[in-house]
Amino acid sequence: MRFLNGMVPQYDLTYDDVFMVPSRSSVGSRQKVDLHTNDGTGTTIPLVVANMTAVAGRRMAETIARRGGLAIIPQDVPADIVAHTIASVKSSDLFFDTPITVKPHHTAGYTRHLLPKRAHGAAIVVDDGKPIGLVTEKDLRGVDNFTQVGRLMSTSLVTLCDDTTPQEAFACLSEASRKLAPVVSKDGELKGIMTRKAALRATLYQPAVDKNNALRVGAAIGINGDATGRATALVEAGADVIVVDTAHGHQQHMIDVLRKVKALDLGVPIVAGNIVTADGVEDLAAAGADIIKVGVGPGAMCTTRMQTGVGRPQFSAVKECADKAREVGVHVWADGGVRHPRDVALALAAGASNVMIGSWFAGTLESPGDLIKENDGRAYKESFGMASHRAVEHRNLHTEEFERARRSMFEEGISQARMYIDPERPGVEDQVDHIVSGVRSAFTYAGADTIETFRERAIVGIQSAAGYAEGRPLSSSWKA
């Protein structure tokens, strides 16, 4: 990446402060762009779901990996639960989505609670493991909560065989005028669910898979307690990446723990952070980090900069850290501060190998929280920062009461925020489509067909606030 006309920034820059200019390009189509990363994590699109309790759970991890990204299960989740989550993700199909299942005697109220857990919006009614009906939100509208779904379900099922190709699945659904269908084995046992969009996505994305052709998933550990024991247990459970995570990553305790984790020779990439300087990169790389997480204060749930004055504008932080990482032979993830597809593209231009997303994905159907509706029907999920009272309270459950009370005096981060579900893009896959489409287009404007060539070819300029505002679309006419 280079700055337009040899500009030398006089101050640190956020993503809003910069723009990219087009270059002569021979990349004629977005489909020719390869978004595989080279940082050892196996992602085929450069997106990582942040290790936040309100964001990264089993459904999120499965769904994002099927489209080529990676989710990091948070450090607050007990190791045995993480192991169960990893096993669930690893057993998920690379093509078919995992269905929501109910039985004929289950109630409409029970089913209503389950439907928002996945974006396909349907529950398969099963009997002895075989699909006998289908229930959608439309079927439940205006129905008493205690009505059994056996009385509501549609029994006119179109099913797909589990060896169906994406093209065959799409054609079958289109011909039958169906948006989705259960997927069954040759003996009729339910194996999954397939939608028209999923059939299309299967030809546009490549899953992130391990050496056993199972979906990839990562897990986080903290720097307190038995860090090496937890890291070992998580890798034994199947974690493909270990993230050693703390708010202030450039500290001696992190360096000591990182060295111990690296010495275990776990055979998976070790990520460490967070930091925002070249010195931080150099020290964490020397301690054994393969990938370094960059970002202090840019996240939507983070109050660190307002509380402490500590942090750094994210674009400049990523660029400086990525430049140093390249020198010492490691990689960086840009963690936080992305709110639009352009921000993801700019983070990659600055040198990140992957971009970590938290709050943006908290407001999707696959995030762990329950769907809540306001009086006007607008749906949202609750999110919170990982240094907030809500997160720290859970983290300190086994701490002696007096010490727990002392720690509660010094908490940062938002404990509750409403992340509204976008009705046009309610699922994380919808958001991934939105992001990847923008990133692929950015690559073609730069004349790049890989992440590495994009970093080399991107030309970035510095703009005023008015320049940024000029680029925003208008939802209505500016004329009265």
C-alpha positions in Angstrom: 0.0 0.0 0.0 1.1 3.5 -0.7 -0.3 6.9 0.0 -1.7 9.0 -2.9 0.8 11.5 -4.3 3.4 10.6 -1.7 1.3 12.0 1.1 2.8 11.7 4.6 0.0 11.6 7.3 0.5 14.3 9.9 -1.7 12.4 12.4 -3.0 8.9 13.0 -5.9 7.8 10.8 -9.2 5.9 11.2 -10.9 4.0 8.4 -13.2 7.1 7.9 -10.1 9.3 7.3 -9.0 7.4 4.2 -10.2 6.4 0.8 -8.8 4.3 -2.1 -8.3 5.4 -5.7 -8.8 3.1 -8.7 -5.8 1.8 -10.6 -5.4 0.4 -14.1 -6.8 -3.1 -13.8 -6.8 -6.4 -15.7 -9.0 -8.1 -13.2 -12.3 -7.9 -15.0 -14.6 -9.8 -12.7 -15.1 -10.0 -8.9 -15.3 -13.8 -9.3 -11.6 -13.9 -10.3 -10.6 -12.6 -6.9 -9.1 -15.1 -4.5 -9.7 -14.2 -0.9 -7.7 -17.1 0.7 -5.5 -15.9 3.5 -1.9 -17.1 4.0 -1.6 -16.8 7.8 -2.1 -20.5 8.5 -5.6 -20.3 9.8 -7.2 -21.8 6.7 -9.7 -19.1 6.1 -10.9 -18.7 2.5 -12.5 -15.3 3.2 -10.6 -12.8 5.5 -13.3 -12.7 8.2 -12.9 -13.8 11.8 -15.8 -13.6 14.3 -14.5 -11.9 17.5 -14.2 -13.9 20.7 -17.1 -12.1 22.4 -19.7 -14.0 24.4 -22.6 -12.2 22.7 -21.3 -13.0 19.2 -19.3 -16.2 18.9 -21.2 -19.4 19.7 -21.9 -22.8 18.1 -24.3 -21.6 15.4 -22.2 -18.6 14.4 -19.0 -20.8 14.3 -20.6 -23.4 12.1 -22.2 -20.9 9.7 -19.2 -18.7 9.2 -16.8 -21.6 8.7 -19.1 -23.0 6.0 -18.6 -19.8 4.1 -14.8 -19.7 4.7 -14.4 -17.6 7.8 -13.5 -18.5 11.3 -15.1 -18.0 14.7 -13.2 -17.8 18.0 -15.1 -19.2 21.0 -14.6 -16.8 24.0 -12.3 -17.5 27.0 -15.2 -17.1 29.4 -16.9 -20.3 28.2 -15.9 -23.4 30.3 -13.5 -25.7 28.6 -15.9 -28.7 28.5 -18.6 -26.5 26.8 -16.0 -25.3 24.3 -15.1 -28.9 23.6 -18.8 -29.7 23.0 -19.1 -26.7 20.7 -16.0 -27.7 18.7 -17.3 -31.2 18.3 -20.7 -29.9 17.1 -19.0 -27.6 14.5 -16.7 -30.4 13.3 -19.7 -32.7 12.8 -21.6 -30.2 10.7 -22.1 -30.7 7.0 -20.0 -28.6 4.6 -22.9 -28.0 2.3 -26.3 -28.4 4.1 -27.3 -26.2 7.0 -28.2 -27.8 10.4 -32.0 -27.9 10.7 -34.1 -26.8 13.6 -36.2 -29.8 14.6 -39.3 -30.2 16.6 -41.7 -33.1 17.2 -45.4 -33.2 16.5 -46.4 -32.8 20.2 -44.2 -29.7 20.6 -46.0 -26.4 21.0 -46.2 -23.3 18.9 -44.6 -21.3 21.7 -41.7 -23.7 21.9 -41.2 -23.5 18.1 -41.5 -19.7 18.0 -38.5 -19.5 20.4 -36.4 -21.8 18.1 -37.2 -20.3 14.7 -35.0 -17.2 15.1 -31.9 -19.3 16.0 -31.1 -19.8 12.3 -31.7 -17.6 9.2 -33.5 -20.3 7.2 -36.7 -19.5 9.2 -38.2 -23.0 9.3 -38.5 -26.0 11.7 -38.6 -29.5 10.4 -41.1 -31.7 12.2 -39.6 -35.1 12.7 -40.8 -38.5 13.9 -38.2 -41.2 14.6 -35.6 -39.1 12.9 -37.5 -38.7 9.6 -39.1 -35.4 8.4 -42.9 -35.5 8.3 -43.7 -31.8 8.1 -42.5 -28.2 8.0 -43.4 -25.2 10.2 -42.6 -21.6 9.3 -43.2 -18.3 11.1 -46.2 -17.8 8.8 -47.8 -21.0 10.1 -47.4 -19.8 13.7 -48.8 -16.3 13.2 -51.8 -15.6 15.4 -51.7 -19.2 16.8 -52.1 -19.9 20.6 -48.7 -20.8 22.2 -50.1 -24.2 23.4 -51.2 -25.4 20.0 -49.2 -28.5 19.0 -47.2 -28.1 15.8 -48.5 -31.4 14.5 -51.8 -29.5 13.8 -50.0 -26.7 12.1 -47.3 -28.2 10.0 -47.3 -28.5 6.2 -47.1 -32.1 5.2 -46.6 -31.4 1.5 -42.8 -31.9 1.6 -40.2 -31.6 -1.1 -37.1 -33.4 0.0 -33.5 -33.4 -1.4 -31.1 -36.3 -1.3 -27.9 -35.8 0.6 -25.8 -36.4 -2.5 -27.6 -33.5 -4.4 -25.3 -30.9 -6.0 -25.8 -27.2 -5.5 -27.1 -26.8 -9.1 -29.5 -29.7 -8.7 -30.8 -28.4 -5.4 -31.4 -25.0 -6.8 -33.2 -26.4 -9.8 -35.4 -28.6 -7.7 -36.4 -25.9 -5.4 -37.1 -23.5 -8.2 -39.2 -26.0 -10.1 -41.2 -26.7 -7.0 -41.5 -23.0 -6.1 -40.0 -23.7 -2.7 -37.5 -21.5 -0.8 -36.2 -24.5 1.2 -36.4 -28.2 1.7 -35.3 -30.9 4.1 -32.2 -33.0 3.1 -32.5 -36.7 3.7 -30.4 -39.8 3.4 -31.4 -42.7 1.1 -33.3 -44.3 4.0 -35.2 -41.1 4.6 -33.3 -39.9 7.7 -33.1 -36.1 8.1 -29.6 -34.8 7.4 -30.0 -31.1 7.0 -31.9 -28.3 5.3 -31.2 -26.5 2.0 -32.3 -23.1 0.8 -32.0 -21.6 -2.7 -29.6 -19.0 -1.3 -27.5 -21.7 0.3 -27.3 -23.6 -3.0 -26.0 -20.5 -4.7 -23.5 -19.7 -1.8 -22.1 -23.2 -2.1 -20.8 -22.3 -5.5 -19.5 -18.9 -4.5 -17.7 -19.7 -1.2 -15.3 -22.5 -0.2 -15.6 -23.8 3.4 -12.7 -23.3 5.8 -11.8 -27.0 6.6 -9.1 -28.8 8.5 -7.0 -31.7 7.3 -9.9 -34.1 8.0 -12.2 -32.0 5.9 -14.2 -30.8 8.9 -15.1 -27.1 9.5 -12.6 -25.0 11.3 -13.1 -23.2 14.6 -10.8 -21.4 17.1 -10.9 -20.8 20.8 -9.5 -18.1 23.2 -7.7 -18.3 26.5 -6.8 -15.6 28.9 -3.5 -14.9 30.6 -4.6 -15.7 34.1 -5.2 -19.1 35.6 -4.0 -22.3 33.9 -3.5 -20.9 30.5 -1.3 -23.8 29.2 -3.7 -26.4 30.6 -6.7 -24.7 28.8 -4.7 -24.3 25.6 -3.8 -28.0 25.6 -7.3 -29.1 26.4 -8.8 -27.0 23.6 -6.4 -28.2 20.9 -7.0 -31.8 22.1 -10.7 -31.0 21.6 -10.0 -30.0 18.0 -9.5 -26.2 18.1 -7.7 -25.1 14.9 -6.4 -21.8 16.3 -5.6 -20.6 19.8 -6.0 -16.9 20.7 -4.2 -15.7 23.8 -6.3 -12.7 24.6 -6.2 -9.7 26.9 -7.1 -6.0 26.5 -3.5 -4.9 27.0 -1.4 -7.4 25.1 1.9 -5.5 25.4 2.7 -6.5 28.9 5.2 -8.8 30.6 2.6 -11.3 31.8 1.3 -11.8 28.3 4.8 -12.3 27.0 5.5 -14.9 29.8 2.2 -16.8 29.1 2.8 -16.7 25.4 6.2 -18.2 25.7 4.8 -21.1 27.7 1.9 -21.7 25.3 4.3 -21.6 22.3 6.6 -24.1 24.1 3.8 -26.6 24.1 4.2 -27.0 20.3 0.5 -27.5 19.9 0.7 -27.6 16.1 -1.9 -24.8 15.5 -1.4 -21.0 14.9 -1.1 -19.0 18.1 -2.7 -15.5 18.0 -1.9 -12.9 20.7 -3.1 -9.4 21.4 -4.2 -6.8 21.6 -1.6 -4.2 20.7 -1.3 -1.1 18.4 2.5 -0.5 18.0 5.4 -1.9 16.1 7.2 -2.5 19.4 4.2 -4.6 20.5 4.4 -6.7 17.4 8.1 -7.2 17.8 7.8 -8.4 21.4 4.9 -10.7 20.9 6.4 -12.2 17.8 9.6 -12.9 19.7 7.6 -14.6 22.4 6.0 -17.0 19.9 2.9 -15.4 18.4 2.2 -16.4 14.8 -0.5 -13.8 14.4 -1.0 -10.6 16.4 -4.3 -8.9 17.1 -4.3 -5.2 16.5 -6.8 -2.8 18.0 -7.2 -0.9 21.3 -10.4 1.0 21.6 -12.0 1.0 18.1 -14.8 -1.6 18.9 -18.4 -0.5 19.2 -18.6 -1.9 22.8 -15.3 -0.6 24.0 -15.0 2.5 26.2 -11.2 2.2 26.7 -10.3 5.4 24.9 -13.0 7.5 26.7 -12.1 6.0 30.1 -8.3 6.0 29.8 -7.2 8.0 26.8 -5.4 4.9 25.6 -5.7 3.4 22.2 -5.0 4.4 18.6 -6.9 5.2 15.4 -7.3 1.8 13.8 -6.1 2.3 10.2 -2.7 3.7 11.3 -2.4 1.0 14.0 -3.0 -1.8 11.5 -0.6 -0.3 8.9 2.3 0.2 11.3 1.8 -3.2 13.0 1.4 -5.0 9.6 4.6 -3.4 8.3 6.6 -4.6 11.3 4.9 -8.0 11.2 6.1 -8.4 7.6 9.6 -7.7 8.7 9.6 -10.3 11.5 7.7 -13.0 9.6 4.3 -13.0 11.3 0.8 -11.7 10.5 -1.8 -9.4 12.0 -5.5 -9.4 12.4 -7.3 -6.1 12.4 -9.6 -6.3 15.4 -12.5 -3.8 15.7 -13.7 -0.5 14.1 -15.2 -2.0 11.0 -18.7 -0.8 10.2 -18.9 -1.0 6.4 -17.5 -3.3 3.7 -15.1 -0.5 2.8 -13.5 -0.7 6.2 -12.7 -4.4 5.7 -11.1 -3.6 2.4 -9.0 -0.8 3.9 -7.9 -3.0 6.7 -6.6 -5.6 4.1 -5.0 -2.7 2.2 -3.2 -1.7 5.4 -1.8 -5.2 5.7 -4.1 -7.3 7.8 -4.4 -11.0 6.8 -7.9 -11.3 8.5 -10.4 -8.8 9.8 -12.1 -9.5 13.1 -15.7 -8.5 13.5 -17.7 -8.3 16.7 -20.7 -6.0 17.2 -21.6 -6.1 13.5 -22.3 -9.8 13.7 -23.9 -9.6 17.2 -27.0 -8.2 15.4 -27.6 -11.4 13.4 -29.8 -14.4 13.9 -26.8 -16.8 14.5 -25.4 -14.8 17.4 -25.9 -16.6 20.8 -28.4 -14.1 22.4 -32.2 -14.4 22.3 -34.1 -12.4 19.8 -36.0 -9.5 21.6 -38.6 -7.3 20.0 -39.5 -3.7 20.9 -43.1 -2.6 21.1 -43.1 -1.6 17.4 -41.8 -5.1 16.5 -38.2 -4.1 15.7 -36.0 -7.0 16.6 -32.6 -6.8 18.3 -30.0 -8.8 20.2 -28.2 -7.6 23.3 -24.4 -7.2 23.1 -21.8 -6.2 25.6 -18.0 -5.5 25.8 -15.7 -8.1 27.1 -14.3 -5.7 29.8 -17.7 -4.6 30.9 -19.4 -5.5 34.2 -21.5 -8.1 32.5 -18.5 -10.0 31.1 -16.2 -9.5 34.1 -18.9 -10.7 36.5 -19.1 -14.0 34.7 -15.3 -14.2 34.5 -14.9 -13.7 38.2 -17.6 -16.2 39.4 -15.0 -18.3 41.2 -13.1 -15.3 42.7 -13.4 -14.7 46.4 -16.3 -12.2 47.1 -14.2 -9.4 48.5 -11.7 -9.5 45.7 -14.6 -9.7 43.2 -16.1 -6.6 44.6 -12.7 -4.8 44.4 -12.3 -5.7 40.8 -15.8 -4.5 40.0 -14.7 -1.0 40.9 -12.5 -0.9 37.7 -14.5 -2.1 34.8 -14.7 -0.8 31.2 -16.9 -1.4 28.3 -20.7 -1.2 27.6 -22.6 -3.8 29.6 -25.7 -3.7 27.4 -26.3 -2.4 23.9 -29.1 -3.1 21.4 -27.8 -4.5 18.1 -30.7 -4.3 15.8 -31.4 -7.1 13.2 -31.2 -5.7 9.7 -34.5 -7.0 8.1 -32.8 -7.0 4.7 -29.7 -8.9 6.0 -30.8 -10.8 9.2 -28.4 -13.7 9.0 -24.6 -13.6 9.2 -24.4 -15.1 5.7 -26.4 -12.1 4.4 -23.8 -9.8 6.1 -20.9 -11.9 4.7 -22.4 -11.6 1.2 -22.5 -7.8 1.7 -18.9 -7.6 3.0 -17.4 -10.0 0.5 -19.1 -8.3 -2.5 -17.6 -5.0 -1.4 -14.2 -6.4 -0.8 -14.1 -8.2 -4.1 -15.0 -5.0 -5.9 -12.3 -3.1 -4.1 -9.8 -5.6 -5.3 -10.9 -5.2 -8.9 -10.6 -1.4 -8.6 -7.0 -1.9 -7.4 -6.2 -4.4 -10.1 -5.6 -7.1 -7.6 -6.7 -10.8 -7.5 -5.3 -11.8 -4.1 -4.9 -10.3 -0.7 -1.2 -10.1 -1.1 -1.4 -8.2 -4.5 -4.1 -6.0 -3.1 -1.8 -4.9 -0.3 0.9 -4.1 -2.8 -1.3 -2.3 -5.3 -3.7 -0.3 -3.1 -3.3 3.5 -3.3 -4.8 5.3 -0.3 -5.6 9.0 0.1 -6.5 11.1 3.2 -9.8 12.9 3.3 -11.7 15.5 5.3 -14.9 14.7 7.2 -16.8 16.3 4.3 -15.0 14.0 1.9 -16.2 11.0 3.8 -19.7 12.4 4.0 -19.8 13.0 0.3 -19.3 9.3 -0.3 -22.3 8.2 1.8 -25.5 7.4 -0.1 -28.7 9.3 0.6 -31.9 7.6 1.6 -33.9 10.5 0.3 -33.5 13.6 -1.9 -31.5 16.5 -0.5 -34.0 18.9 -2.0 -37.1 19.8 -0.1 
